[in-house]
Amino acid sequence: MALLSQVFQQAAEYMAQAGLGAWLIYDYHGMNPVFQRVVGEVRMVTRPCYLLVTRQGKGTLMAHHVDIGRFRRAGLKLQAYVSRADLVERLTVLLAGIRGPVAMEYSPLGALPRASRVDAGTVELVRSLGAEVVSSADLFQYATQRWSGEQLASHKRAASALSETVQGAFRYIGEHFPTGVTEYQVAQYIRRRLSERGLEVPDGPVVAADAHSGDPHYEPSRRRSTAIGPGQWVLIDLWAREPGEAGTFADITWVGYVGERVPEHHAKVFEVVARARDAALAFMEQAVRESRALEGWHVDRVARDLIEKAGYGDYFTHRLGHSLGAEVHADAVNLDDHETHDTRKLIPGIGVTIEPGIYLPEFGVRSEIDVYISDDGPLVTTEVQREVVRID
């Protein structure tokens, strides 16, 4: 109940600032994870339901008569409908007193998939009742995706563990490649070390040698795994979080080379990637100094322009970064002007990755850091790789 009240209060704050009339959260058979995020997990709900959050921070939940009892512990004002006609009539009354646009999990033209959860027919229904429907993307981010102090502390602990583990993984390769070590064995080492630190590792990590590092989400298996030895390039991407409600992901990527001297081409590509990473961070810092609001696509564009000017634009095949939270790919703004044109704002309290990459047929380079947007500006929470790790 306390968490629900907090979400409603923060939603009301945002709606007042943005001139919104209400937030209408629709769900049917779990299609909208935003509904579960706000209300909590309620099992065996078999009919459509609507939660209307007003600008005054009040909530009314409408569900079918057969399901309404499952929400009695949610601490919400409840309304039951019994038929389609009754649903439309009650929804009409709920929306009649709203002054201003109604936010829903809708994205014009489906441009932001993480913010586009409601089917077109339901949006048409709400519009037919006289409401102006707008996207809830920034509202949801403000009300539910900002980290608490406890979450930030949890993230920093996970970030520290990842930094220690990736360095240990490179040492592990150096100690074992003379007698034989595979990508899969290194991945198992990483999973074991993170588990020993008490962290949750839902999948991964990426341990990719040479051409495999050109696949951004390559994951070795017992059957598909290359031996790592002298003269090989290695990319390691690992992520984890502490268990519990406050557990917040950290996510990093480092690269190394087995040998005394990194090849010139590899070193050059790493230098371009690192400059793009640093330029994106500097751009965010400058925006804070100049009191300029940034959207996710702005930051992506800075890094992407740099990589394109260096001649590698065709090989930077994904967005610059994603949001972090209870999921490694969370629901706040992404740094993206490639896969989408993310117009959500970078606001204090959220965390993102910055991870430019260049993926050539023979090898790939990615350098990933985590950044928390504090009230004073971007705070890098992970160690920053400044040069290729030499494994010997």
N, C-alpha and C positions, 0 to 999 in steps of 0.2 A: 504493500500500500504506500509506504514511504517513497519507494522508487517511482511508482506511478504518479504520485503527487509532484515529485521533482520534475518528471518529464512534462507533465501538464503545465507546470509553472514556467519551465524553460520554453515550451512551445508558445505559451501566451506572450512571453517577452519578445520572442522573435516575430510573432504575428503582429504585435503592436508596432514594432519597428518597421516591418515590411508592408503594413497596410492590408494584411490578410484578414478575412472574416472568420475563417474556421479551417480546421484540418479534418478531413473526412478519410478515415482509414478503413478500407474495405478488404475483406478476406473471404475466401471460399476454399475449403479443403487445403489450407496451408499455402495457397499460392502467393501470399504477400508476407514475407518474413518481417516486414515492419510491424505488422499487427502483433505477431508473437513477441517482438522486441519490446513493444509498449505494454501489452496486456499480460504477457507471460504465456507459458505453454499451457494450453487448455485442451485436453484430449477429447476425441469423439465429438467434434463439432461438425455436423453433417450438412448444414444449410448456410447460405450466405449471411454474413454479419457485417455491421457497420459500427464504427466508433467515431462519434463526432466530438472533437475537442474545440471548444470555443475560444474566442479571444480573451475571455475572462478566466480561462484556465479550468473550465468545467467540462466534464465528460459524460456523454450519454451513449450507452451501447445498446444497439438494436439487434436482436437475434430471433430466430424462429422459436416458437413456443416449445418445441421438443428439445431445444438446445439451451434455452435461457438459464436453466438451473445450474449449468456448468460454470456460469460466470458469477454466481452469487458471492463467492469469496473474493472477487476482484475489487470490491469496494466502489463499484461504479453505479451510477443511476442506470437502471435497466428498462428497456421496453421490449415487449414480445410482439411479434407479428405472426399471423396464422396462415396467410395466403399471399399470393403475388400481389393482388389488388391491395391488400392491407399493407404490405411492405411499401408499395409506391405511395400510398396515402400517408403513412407515418413518416416516410422520408421527406415527402413534400412539406409536412408540418415542421419537421426538424430544420429544414433549410430555409423556411419562410422568414425566420427572424434574423437570418445572417446578413450582415452588411459588409460587402467586400468579397473578393475572390475566395473560392474554396480550393484549398491545396489538397491534391491527391498524389498517390504514387504513380505518376504519369509523366512521361517525357515526350515532348513534341517530336513526332516522326521516329520515336524510339531511339533518340540520339544518345541517351544515357541509360544503358541497360540496367545498371544497379538501381536506378531511380524509376524504372518503368515496370511496375508490378501489376497494375490493374488492367483488365481486358478492355478493349475498345467499346464493347457494348455497355459496360457499366459506366464508363465515362459519358457515353451518349445519353444514358438514362439520367444521370445527374444534371447534365446540361439541359435536357428536355424539361427539367423542373425549374429552370430559370437561373441556375447557378453558373457563374463563370469559373471554369476549372483551370487551375494552374498547377505547375509542378511543385511537389513538396520537397524537392531534392535538398535545398538549402535549409529548409525548416527542419527536416528530419536530422540532418547533420548537426545543426545547432542544438537540438533537443536531446539527442541520444548518442552522438559520436564523439563528443568532447571528453577527454580523459580527466578523471579525478586525480588528486595528488597520489592516491594509493596506486592507481593504474600507471601513472608515470614512473613511480618508484619500482613497480613490478617490471615494467618495460626495461628500465635501466639495468636491473639485475639480469634479465634475460640477455640484453645486449652485451654485458660484460662476459657472460658465460659463452656467448657465441664467438666473441673475439678471441678468448682463450682457446676455444675448441678449434677454430680454423687454424690458428698458429700451431696447435698440437697436431692437426691433420697433416700440415706440410712437414713437420718434423717426423711424423709417422712414415710418410712416404720416403723421406731421406734415409731413415733407419732401415727400411725394409726393401727398397727397390733393388739393392744388389742381389738379394736372394729371391726376389719376385713379389710384387704386390699389384693388386688389381683395383680398378675404380670401385668395384663392389666392396672389397675389403676395407677401403678407406671410408666408404659410406657407412659400413657397419661400425667402424671405429667411432665415427662422428655420432651416430645414433646412441652408441653405448655411453660415450662421454656425456652427452646431453641428458640421458636418462639418469646417470649417476649424479648429475647436478639437480635432479628433481624436476626437470622440464618436460613438457609435453611436446612430442614431435609427431604431428598427424601424418606427415608424408615427407618425401625427400630423404636426404639432401641430394642436390645435384653435385656429382663428382664426375667431371667430363674432361677427357684427355684429347688433345689435338682436334680432329674433325668433329668429335662429339661435342666439343665446347661451342661449336657453331649452331647447336640446337639449344635454344634458351631454356627449355624444360626437360632436357635429357635426364633420365634417371637410370643408373645402372642396376642390373639385376644379377642374380647368380648365373643366369644363362647368357646374359648380354653384358659383357664387361671386358674392357681392354686392359691389358697389363701396362703399367706405368714404368717407364725407364728413362735412361739418359736421352736428352734431346727432345723431350716431350713437354708440351704445354698443358697446364692443368687449371681448370676453372672449378671453384667450389662455391656453391650457393647453399646456405643453411639458414633455417628459421625455427623458432621454438617460442614457447611461452610457459609461464608458471601456471599450474592448475588453479582453479578457483575463479570466482566472479571477477576479481581484480586482475587476473592474468591477462597480460597484453603482449602481443607478439613483437619480437625483434627479428630482423631479416637482413642478412648481409651477403655480399659476394666478393671474393678475392680471387686473384690469379697468381700462378707461379710457374716457374720453369725449372726443369731438372737439368742442371748444368751450371757451369761457372759464369757463362756469359749469355745474356738474353739476346736472341737474334734481332737484328736491326729492325726488321719488319714488325715483329711482335712488339718491340719496345715503342716503335712509332705509333702503332694502333693504340697501345695502352696510354700513351701520352695524350692522344686525341680524346679518348674516352675520359681520362682524368680531368682534362681541361673542360670538357662539356659538363661533367659533374660539378666542378668547382664554379663554373660560370653560372649554372642554375642556382646554386646556393648563394653566390654573391648577388645575383639579381633579386632574390628574395630578401636578403639583408638590406639592399639599397631601397627596395620598396617600403620597408618598415621605416627607414630613416626619412623617407620623403612622404610618409603617411599615405601611400598609394595602396588601394585594395587590389589584390591579385586574384585571378581565377586560375584554375588548374592548367588550362591550355597555355596561358602566358609563359609559365615556367618551362613547359615542354618545348615551346617554340625557341627559347633561347638556346637550349642544349642542341636541339635538332638543327638549327641554323648553323651552329658551329661545326657539327659533324658533316653537314652537307657541304659547307665551304671547304672542308678538308678532303672532300671527294669520296666520302663513305656513306652518303645519305641513303643509298639503296640498301645498305646493310644494317641500318638501324631500324629494325622491323617491329618494335613494340613501343608502347608509351614510355615516358620517362620514369614514371613512378606510380605507386598505388598507395592507398591509405592503409593504415595499420590499426588494429584494435583487438577485439576478442577473436577475430579471424585474421589470418595473415593478409588476406585481401578483404579489407573491411568496407564499410558502406559510405565513408566520407569521400571527399574530393580526391580524384586521381590527377596526377600531372600528365595531361594527355591532350595532344592536338594531332593525334595520328589515328589511333583506333576509334576515338570519339573526339568531339570538340567540347571538352569538359568546362562548362561555365560556372560550376560551383565555386564558391569563394574559399580561399585559404583563410581560416579563422583561428584565433587563439584556442588552444585546447585539443587540437587534432594532431595526429602523427602521420607522416608520409615517408616513403622511400624516394631516394634519388638514385636511379640506376641506369644510366645510358649504356648501350651496348653496341658493338659492331661485330657482325657474324659473317665471317668469310668462309668459303668452302673448306679451307684447310685448318682454320682455328677461329675461335670467337673470344671476344674480350668484353667483360662487364665489370663495372665497379659500382658497388651498391653501399650506400650509407642510409641511416635512418635520421629523420629530422622531426623534432617536436616543435610545434608553433606555440611559443610562449607569449605572454602579454608584451614582452620586450623584443620579440622577434624570433627567428628560427634558431633552434638549439640542436646541434649535432649530438646525437646520443650514442653513436658508435665510433669505433676507431676508423680513421680514414687511411686507406692504402695510398701511399705516396710513390712507391716503386714496386716493380714486379718482385715477388718473393723468389729468391734463388734457392733451389732445393739441391743440396749436395751432401 
